[in-house]
């Protein structure tokens, strides 16, 4: 299952790591232990902050998709490591400005809901955005079902979501009032880098 349609997580998926040892593992554990730790769903804010600064890119990638990771750390990770923009920008907790860099279809229902809350969307805006997201998601799943008809019963087709409009562009098309967000703190080079990594990540 792709990240855009549900995160695979849960402490039962990872080796036993007593909570009282989390900080020690985060600061001095092996790379493998730190990577496994970053995927757990029982981390403290302090441990998450430590792992977000890890020297290993795989550990940072793991903490970037952990559903406990808060917006402030996701924003910092994206600013320091633009290659993490794609997974971060579809994270439920990501700041709205980062979510706007992702194609709308890659967002989950939960991420869309939080985005609308963060943007202070009106009922009409929320309805319009959700209808579009639902329609595009339904079309994508219909394409998968159609592809599955030509495969043996025990094989499941995997199709990446198409490059639908960016969430930010869709929002601006339905929202005419000034946003309650501060202007995104992204310079042109960051936006070019983000687009580059999205292009390769979505293939």
Secondary structure, DSSP 8 states (H G I E B T S, - for coil): --GGG-----GGGS----GGGHHHHHHHS-HHHHHHHHT-S---HHHHHHHHT-SSHHHHHHHHT-TT--HHHHHHHHHH-GGGHHHHHTSTTS-HHHHTTSBGGGS-HHHHHHHHHHHT--HHHHHHHHHHHHHHHHHHHHHHHHHHTTS-TT-----------BHHHHHHHH--S--SS------HHHHHHHHHHHHHHT-
